Amino acid sequence: MNDLHHHYIAGEWVGGVEMSKNINPSDVSDVIGEYAHADRAQAETAIAAARNAFPAWAASSVQDRANLLDAVGNALLVRKDELGRLLAREEGKTLPEGVGEVVRAGQIFKFFGGEALRLAGEKIPSVRPGIDVEVTREPLGVVSIITPWNFPIAIPAWKIAPALCYGNCVVFKPADLVPGSAWALSEIIVKAGIPSGVFNLVMGRGSVVGDALVTDRRVDGISFTGSVATGHALAAKAIARMAKLQLEMGGKNPLVILDDADLPTAVNCAVNGAYFSTGQRCTASSRLIVGAGIHDRFVTAITERVGKLKVDDALAAGTDIGPVVDENQLKQDLDYIGVGQREGASLAWGGEVLQREKKGHYLAPALLTEATNAMRSSREEIFGPVASVIRVKDYDEALAVANDTDFGLSAGIVTTSLRHASHFKRASQAGMVMVNLPTAGVDYHVPFGGRKGSSYGPREQGRYAREFFTVVKTAYTLP
Ligand code: ADP
């Protein structure tokens, strides 16, 4: 079934300058569909359409925006099984994970449907008698939304929903590798009755479409999630013209396991955080920092557990871990497993390419032990089912190692000590801290984001999303 999927620009479905195949990583003979690729001119047409639509959308009724976002949310929830299957088929996470992601996207749209009605300002007494001061929020303008492949519907949802909620017009470029879920979401937004030009979908390469979305002066802000290298390159171009920026760029997230931890909780948190969704989450636990007193018991228990995980077709019943997203990512994972071993770590489990009934990018989840925090495999983001165990002597060393990283997205601790848990929450240099929970897996209605090299600009999600998608105005009146 080679359905043709077009861009949505200025209220019309339009073909691209070329078409690109969307391939199932569980079965590379399965072509999910063909998706349009745009050139720079098409991206610029979409930006122009968004610019033209902006004044009317910025002035639109908040009730209309609320109704539209709520309708999109409902449509996603009604179609969760079908869209979850499409997502698992194109990205490789398991079917339950795919359905869960679609549900999350639906909930996000419904949340921002409500938020459209709750955008209040402030009236503040002036220091000068007789004058009124009002602080209000206005839409940012035209926003470019550039998303990665690892959450093909949730990340677009958590950027597009607040953008539209607060009165912005959108030009959306999904990742080249997974346009299917993004296209389905776009169709839902169109069918919900979005006015022409307010929302535009332009698919294609980052270097072509993405670059136009970043450098065009008619774009007021860019919300990007992706790799560190792309984020840095894009930021330099955006800052050169003073565009507003929001970047999420990954992590090297620590999970600290103290000697007093409950062992089953530690194993659950580590397995979930390191390997679920094939480790392809920016919040994945890639550094397992383990106290010397529990180290051997933990390594034995996690190895036994990882050995039982079923790596197979993302759509097959009972699969725990689907394939790696594509050949390039598989190569990167294997390269880093080799790097870790050459630097002195031991491969305690997995790390080999697996053959399954259908040809896909299957990798046995890898556990490196006897790792140090100085190894490249402990410092650079791998973005696959690969975790390193780093042994530490006590809590103080664990905390120091956890914070000794260029990243700061998420950090976890498994402990039964209230004192250590409380201290870790305060002293961790991460944007999100988890106690007795995996580093990955967050709520949809609270802020998401990190520190240091992980993030730049205001937080995403929940009410904090308005910091990026609105601008503040302070008005003074002498009645
Ligand atoms: P990942 O491979 O993890 O998705 P990337 O940073 O390569 O991370 O890609 C994230 C998003 O950024 C994708 O939609 C990609 O097409 C886009 N992108 C890549 N290069 C550029 C660029 N030079 N300018 C703008 N966007 C880009």
Boltz pocket constraint, residues with backbone or C-beta under 6 A from the ligand:
constraints:
  - pocket:
      binder: B
      contacts: [[A, 146], [A, 147], [A, 148], [A, 149], [A, 150], [A, 173], [A, 174], [A, 175], [A, 176], [A, 204], [A, 205], [A, 206], [A, 207], [A, 209], [A, 210], [A, 211], [A, 214], [A, 225], [A, 226], [A, 227], [A, 228], [A, 229], [A, 230], [A, 231], [A, 233], [A, 234]]
      max_distance: 6.0
